[in-house]
Amino acid sequence: MPQHVSVLPAEVLHWLDPQPGQVIVDATAGAGGHSALLWQRIQPGGMLIALDQDPMMLAIAQQRLGEAPVRWFHRNFDDLPSVLAEVGVTHVDAILADIGFCSDQLADLSRGLSFQTDGPLDMRLDPTSGEPASAMLRRCTERELADIFWQYGEERHSRRVAKRIVETRKKTTIATSGQLADLVRSCVPRSKGHGIDPATRVFQGLRIAVNDELGALERLLRAAPECLKPNGRLAIISFHSLEDRIVKQAFRGNPESVKELMRKPVQASEEEIAANPRARSAKLRVGQKIG
Ligand SMILES: C[S@@+](CC[C@H](N)C(=O)[O-])C[C@H]1O[C@@H](n2cnc3c(N)ncnc32)[C@H](O)[C@@H]1O
């Protein structure tokens, strides 16, 4: 059973308004929750093209969708135009990207995504490519590490953490999430009034850097308008302000090809947040290709 609970399910259906016979891309299949909802709405005759960069999540989504003839792709969503070319589709009716990671990935100890558990410090959402976080901690200069924690994690003590990493790696390898979490806790004070673990921001920054998450989002936003039919819709669910800013700027900065459908992002209701605390930070923005 997947652990992940899809956020904003009713809102995604409302804003994408999928209809029988349509062609829809779920760019982040994850545990298949949104895919299943979209699939039901586009039958009979519809086509769902589902991507995920993580083969583990793709397998979970495939199991959830059962026999449904979804077109599955183990790919980064920044590769969407070539995926569509492989399927032989030029334009689609809608694209959904629910970015970030799934609860199932956080719970997978072999990823080292969580600062609450101890596992190899890998952090790749696609374990088949790229550089694990432990290698990045060995390779980057102190300045580069500080920039990663500051720019992607908004960690105020970024320089202090980077310095401690460089001192520590001279003596030992930082190979596990537990080691990194303890290192950060030893030099970042717990912020007053906030219950959050001092390691939260450093882990976020490192994960974003390892997976080039903001770069992939920017490339998807650049490519998506070309992939949509006139009046087709692009829905992005983001989980922190860095991502939401990129989505907002992409929609507003491209008024000749995309119309922003809402000024303020759609957020989860109190009921949804009570049932699924992860929904608290979810923000949905939808753009429509100019007809
Ligand atoms: C929040 S989960 C999606 C959950 C899904 N909407 C559901 O209802 O179960 C995010 C998923 O997107 C995938 N992902 C993140 N960035 C990606 C990218 N650049 N390309 C492809 N998949 C990506 C992750 O591997 C993860 O499985």
PDBQT file of the ligand as one rigid body, heavy atoms in Angstrom, charges set to zero:
ROOT
HETATM    1  C1  LIG A 301       4.476  14.734  -4.477  1.00  0.00    +0.000 C 
HETATM    2  S1  LIG A 301       4.896  13.268  -5.330  1.00  0.00    +0.000 S 
HETATM    3  C2  LIG A 301       3.575  13.087  -6.486  1.00  0.00    +0.000 C 
HETATM    4  C3  LIG A 301       2.376  12.401  -5.894  1.00  0.00    +0.000 C 
HETATM    5  C4  LIG A 301       1.295  12.073  -6.904  1.00  0.00    +0.000 C 
HETATM    6  N1  LIG A 301       0.736  13.259  -7.511  1.00  0.00    +0.000 N 
HETATM    7  C5  LIG A 301       0.196  11.256  -6.257  1.00  0.00    +0.000 C 
HETATM    8  O1  LIG A 301      -0.971  11.666  -6.294  1.00  0.00    +0.000 OA
HETATM    9  O2  LIG A 301       0.505  10.178  -5.720  1.00  0.00    +0.000 OA
HETATM   10  C6  LIG A 301       6.186  13.814  -6.351  1.00  0.00    +0.000 C 
HETATM   11  C7  LIG A 301       6.721  12.776  -7.311  1.00  0.00    +0.000 C 
HETATM   12  O3  LIG A 301       7.335  13.476  -8.369  1.00  0.00    +0.000 OA
HETATM   13  C8  LIG A 301       8.528  12.850  -8.734  1.00  0.00    +0.000 C 
HETATM   14  N2  LIG A 301       9.366  13.890  -9.301  1.00  0.00    +0.000 N 
HETATM   15  C9  LIG A 301       9.879  14.976  -8.676  1.00  0.00    +0.000 A 
HETATM   16  N3  LIG A 301      10.577  15.719  -9.546  1.00  0.00    +0.000 NA
HETATM   17  C10 LIG A 301      10.499  15.095 -10.746  1.00  0.00    +0.000 A 
HETATM   18  C11 LIG A 301      11.023  15.379 -12.045  1.00  0.00    +0.000 A 
HETATM   19  N4  LIG A 301      11.791  16.441 -12.263  1.00  0.00    +0.000 N 
HETATM   20  N5  LIG A 301      10.733  14.542 -13.053  1.00  0.00    +0.000 NA
HETATM   21  C12 LIG A 301       9.960  13.438 -12.839  1.00  0.00    +0.000 A 
HETATM   22  N6  LIG A 301       9.460  13.108 -11.625  1.00  0.00    +0.000 NA
HETATM   23  C13 LIG A 301       9.716  13.923 -10.595  1.00  0.00    +0.000 A 
HETATM   24  C14 LIG A 301       9.056  12.248  -7.447  1.00  0.00    +0.000 C 
HETATM   25  O4  LIG A 301       9.917  11.174  -7.722  1.00  0.00    +0.000 OA
HETATM   26  C15 LIG A 301       7.770  11.840  -6.743  1.00  0.00    +0.000 C 
HETATM   27  O5  LIG A 301       7.438  10.517  -7.022  1.00  0.00    +0.000 OA
ENDROOT
TORSDOF 0
